[in-house]
Amino acid sequence: MSRIRISMALPLVILAAMPGAAQSIPTAFRWDSVIFVAEIERADVQRGCGPVRMGCPVDVDAKAVEILKDSAGLGLLPGTFWATVPQRSVAGSDRVGWAGMAGNGIRAGQRYLVFANGHGGLPSLFESPSSVTLVTDGADTVADVRLMLASTALPLRQQAEAATAALSDGGRPRGSYLADYAATILTAGSETDTAALAHALEYAAPSSLSDLARTTLLGELWRQVRGGHAPESRMHLFVALTARYLAITADESTSPPPSLSVPGLLWYVSWILDSEAARAQLHGAVPQDVADRLVRLAAGPSSGNALTADQTAQLQKFVSAVAGR
């Protein structure tokens, strides 16, 4: 999934909700008043601009196939429209919009999730979005957004139940939006409310989350545990998923290589080995079948996950720590 948006890594203060009360969970698109799915029917670079590149306007015929959110009350309806995509940032704006998408090539047949603010119609919202996400077969990002829009005003227990159900629906892999949402629910909810969700994340089938979703989830969990204030169960989940994702990534043969590469995961391994609290979770968080796969990986990583001598030594040290040696 290609998500074009600047980071808004601001501290989030989440107020404790009363039992059974609705609690709004902050989402990546909480500031966007309009969200819709657009399918590109035609995309032509304007004359004199040459190959598609940064700053080249692209004339687009598109169709809004689904309006997911219209909190501004614009009365938006599915339908076709014409627009010009500038593919550049607007001076003085912190919104990147279509900037950077030129390298991917806006082409007929593509679908995008469009996130926008404003009071225009579909063409102007499409031309000046706050962000866009290319929809691919690798993750059901549209379903993620639908679920979050339908759930974020519910009591936390019900939000956790909805996210848990999504992980086991047997459909296409879920994407990074759901992974980020699930991690936020874990932070906001009580151990009782989120126990089933944590269990579902730990034991989710490899096909239930996209590679980018696993990357997102692990990164969010690490941010929660690194300060030493997260509950023990959160540290357990982080350690368990680091080991599981390391084993999964070693088994997968994908092209292009997954973003959760073995060398990348070893950064988390290094942190775990240096953390007394994380090391204390190793024995209980890593089941024998995962430990066995890690042993095989340490003995000879695949060509797609070539390791340096130092990385191999780090992996072997982790395997030894898991085994309690």
C-alpha positions in Angstrom: 0.0 0.0 0.0 1.3 3.4 -0.9 0.3 6.0 1.7 1.3 9.5 0.9 1.0 11.7 3.9 3.4 13.6 6.2 3.9 12.2 9.7 1.7 13.7 12.4 3.5 12.1 15.3 1.9 14.2 18.0 1.4 12.9 21.5 -2.1 11.6 22.0 -3.8 12.0 25.3 -6.6 9.4 25.6 -9.0 10.0 28.4 -10.2 7.0 30.4 -13.7 6.1 29.4 -16.4 5.1 31.9 -17.4 1.4 31.7 -19.6 0.8 28.7 -19.3 4.4 27.5 -18.3 5.3 23.9 -14.7 6.4 23.5 -13.5 8.0 20.3 -10.2 6.4 19.1 -7.9 8.7 17.1 -7.4 7.4 13.6 -4.9 8.4 10.9 -7.7 10.1 9.0 -9.6 11.7 11.9 -9.1 15.2 10.5 -10.5 14.4 7.1 -14.1 15.4 6.4 -14.3 13.5 3.2 -13.1 10.0 2.2 -14.0 8.3 -1.1 -12.8 5.5 -3.4 -11.9 6.7 -6.9 -11.2 4.5 -9.9 -9.0 5.9 -12.7 -10.6 5.5 -16.1 -8.1 7.6 -18.1 -4.8 9.3 -17.1 -2.9 11.4 -19.6 0.2 13.6 -18.9 -0.4 17.0 -20.3 1.4 17.9 -23.5 4.9 19.2 -23.3 5.6 17.7 -19.9 7.3 14.5 -21.1 7.2 11.3 -19.1 5.2 11.3 -15.8 7.4 12.9 -13.2 7.2 15.2 -10.2 5.3 18.4 -11.1 3.8 17.1 -14.4 0.0 17.6 -14.4 -2.1 14.6 -15.4 -5.6 14.9 -16.8 -7.8 12.2 -15.3 -11.2 10.8 -16.0 -12.2 9.1 -12.8 -15.2 7.5 -11.1 -16.1 7.8 -7.4 -17.2 4.3 -6.7 -17.9 4.7 -3.0 -18.3 7.6 -0.7 -17.1 6.4 2.7 -17.3 9.7 4.7 -18.9 13.1 4.1 -19.0 14.7 7.5 -19.0 18.1 5.9 -22.5 17.5 4.5 -21.5 18.1 0.9 -24.0 15.7 -0.5 -21.4 13.8 -2.4 -22.6 10.9 -4.6 -20.8 8.2 -6.5 -20.3 9.1 -10.2 -17.8 10.1 -12.8 -15.8 13.3 -12.9 -12.8 15.0 -14.7 -9.9 16.4 -12.8 -6.2 17.5 -13.2 -3.8 16.0 -10.8 -0.9 18.5 -10.1 1.4 15.9 -8.5 3.1 18.6 -6.5 2.8 20.1 -3.0 1.0 23.4 -2.6 3.3 26.2 -1.4 2.8 27.0 2.3 0.7 23.8 2.9 1.6 20.9 5.2 -0.5 18.6 3.0 1.4 16.6 0.4 -1.6 15.4 -1.6 -0.5 13.8 -4.8 3.1 14.8 -4.5 5.4 11.8 -4.8 2.8 9.7 -6.6 4.4 10.4 -10.0 7.0 7.8 -9.5 4.3 5.1 -9.2 2.5 6.4 -12.4 -1.2 7.3 -12.2 -2.7 4.8 -14.6 -6.1 3.7 -15.8 -7.5 0.9 -13.8 -6.0 2.0 -10.5 -8.1 2.7 -7.4 -7.3 5.2 -4.7 -8.6 6.0 -1.3 -8.9 9.8 -1.3 -8.8 11.7 2.0 -9.8 15.4 1.8 -11.1 18.5 3.5 -12.9 21.4 1.9 -16.2 22.4 0.5 -15.9 21.7 -3.2 -17.2 18.9 -5.4 -15.4 15.6 -6.3 -13.0 17.2 -8.8 -11.6 19.8 -6.4 -11.4 17.3 -3.5 -9.6 14.8 -5.8 -7.2 17.5 -7.1 -6.3 18.8 -3.6 -6.5 15.9 -1.1 -4.9 15.8 2.2 -3.6 12.3 1.3 -4.1 9.4 -1.0 -3.7 5.7 -0.7 -3.2 3.4 -3.7 -5.6 0.4 -3.3 -3.9 -2.9 -4.2 -4.7 -6.6 -4.0 -2.2 -6.9 -1.2 -4.4 -5.5 1.5 -8.1 -4.8 2.0 -7.5 -1.2 3.0 -11.0 -0.1 2.0 -12.5 -2.6 4.4 -10.2 -1.3 7.1 -11.5 2.2 6.7 -15.1 1.1 6.6 -14.6 -0.8 9.8 -12.9 2.1 11.6 -15.5 4.6 10.5 -18.3 2.3 11.8 -16.6 1.4 15.1 -14.6 4.4 16.4 -17.5 5.9 18.3 -18.5 2.6 20.0 -17.4 1.5 23.5 -13.8 0.3 23.6 -14.8 -3.3 24.2 -17.0 -3.3 21.0 -14.2 -1.7 19.0 -11.8 -4.4 20.2 -14.3 -7.0 19.2 -14.7 -5.5 15.7 -11.0 -5.5 15.2 -10.7 -9.0 16.5 -13.3 -10.2 14.1 -11.6 -8.6 11.1 -8.4 -10.5 11.8 -10.2 -13.8 11.5 -12.7 -13.2 8.7 -10.7 -15.3 6.3 -10.8 -12.7 3.6 -8.0 -10.6 2.0 -5.1 -9.5 4.3 -5.9 -6.5 6.4 -3.7 -3.4 6.0 -1.7 -0.9 8.0 -4.8 1.1 8.9 -6.2 -1.8 10.9 -2.9 -2.6 12.4 -2.5 1.0 13.7 -6.1 1.0 14.9 -5.6 -2.2 16.8 -2.5 -0.9 18.5 -4.3 2.2 19.5 -7.1 0.2 21.0 -4.6 -1.8 23.1 -3.3 1.5 24.5 -6.7 3.0 25.2 -8.4 -0.1 26.6 -8.2 -2.1 29.7 -6.6 -5.5 29.9 -10.1 -7.0 30.2 -11.4 -5.2 27.1 -8.5 -5.9 24.9 -7.4 -9.4 25.9 -9.1 -11.1 23.0 -7.7 -8.6 20.5 -4.1 -9.1 21.9 -4.6 -12.9 21.6 -5.9 -12.6 18.0 -2.9 -10.4 17.0 -0.5 -12.9 18.6 -1.9 -15.9 16.9 -3.2 -14.4 13.7 -2.5 -16.4 10.5 0.2 -15.0 8.4 -2.3 -14.3 5.6 -4.5 -12.2 7.9 -2.2 -9.1 7.9 -0.3 -7.7 5.0 3.5 -7.3 5.3 3.1 -3.5 5.7 0.5 -4.1 8.4 2.9 -6.3 10.3 5.5 -3.6 10.0 3.1 -1.0 11.3 1.9 -3.1 14.2 5.4 -4.0 15.4 6.6 -0.4 15.2 3.6 0.8 17.2 4.0 -1.9 19.9 7.7 -1.0 20.2 6.8 2.6 20.8 4.4 1.5 23.5 6.9 -0.7 25.4 10.2 1.1 25.0 9.4 3.6 27.8 8.9 0.9 30.3 5.4 1.9 31.3 3.3 -0.5 29.2 1.7 -3.5 31.0 3.6 -6.8 31.0 1.1 -8.3 28.5 2.1 -5.7 25.9 5.7 -6.5 26.3 4.8 -10.2 25.9 2.9 -9.4 22.7 5.8 -7.3 21.3 8.4 -10.1 22.0 6.0 -12.8 20.6 5.4 -11.0 17.4 9.0 -10.1 16.8 9.9 -13.8 17.0 6.8 -14.9 14.9 7.4 -12.2 12.2 11.1 -13.1 12.1 10.1 -16.7 11.4 7.3 -15.8 9.0 9.6 -13.5 7.0 12.3 -16.1 6.8 9.7 -18.5 5.3 8.2 -16.1 2.8 9.6 -15.8 -0.7 8.2 -12.6 -2.1 9.1 -10.3 -4.9 9.8 -7.5 -4.2 11.3 -8.5 -0.8 9.0 -7.8 2.2 9.5 -4.6 4.1 9.8 -6.7 7.3 13.2 -8.1 6.3 15.3 -10.2 8.6 17.9 -7.5 8.9 15.2 -5.0 9.8 13.7 -7.3 12.4 17.1 -7.9 14.0 17.0 -4.2 15.1 14.1 -5.2 17.4 15.9 -8.3 18.4 18.9 -6.2 19.5 16.6 -4.1 21.6 14.9 -7.1 23.2 18.3 -8.6 24.1 19.3 -5.3 25.8 16.1 -5.0 27.8 15.7 -7.0 31.0 11.9 -6.7 30.9 11.8 -8.0 27.3 14.3 -10.8 27.9 12.1 -12.0 30.7 9.3 -12.6 28.2 11.3 -14.8 25.8 10.6 -18.2 27.2 6.8 -17.8 27.5 6.3 -15.7 24.4 8.1 -17.9 21.9 6.5 -21.3 21.3 8.6 -24.3 20.3 7.5 -24.3 16.7 8.6 -20.7 16.3 11.8 -21.4 18.1 12.6 -24.3 15.8 12.1 -22.1 12.7 14.4 -19.5 14.2 17.1 -22.2 14.7 16.9 -23.1 11.1 17.1 -19.4 10.1 20.2 -18.9 12.2 21.7 -22.0 10.6 21.3 -20.6 7.1 19.2 -17.6 6.2 17.6 -17.6 2.7 19.3 -15.7 -0.2 16.6 -13.1 0.0 17.6 -12.3 3.6 21.4 -12.3 3.4 22.9 -11.4 6.7 26.3 -10.0 7.7 28.4 -11.9 10.1 27.4 -9.5 12.9 23.7 -10.0 12.1 24.1 -13.8 12.0 25.7 -13.6 15.4 22.9 -11.5 16.7 20.3 -13.9 15.5 22.2 -16.8 17.0 22.3 -14.9 20.3 18.6 -14.4 20.1 18.0 -18.1 19.4 20.2 -19.0 22.4 18.2 -16.6 24.6 14.9 -18.1 23.5 16.2 -21.6 24.4 17.4 -20.3 27.8 21.0 -21.2 27.1 
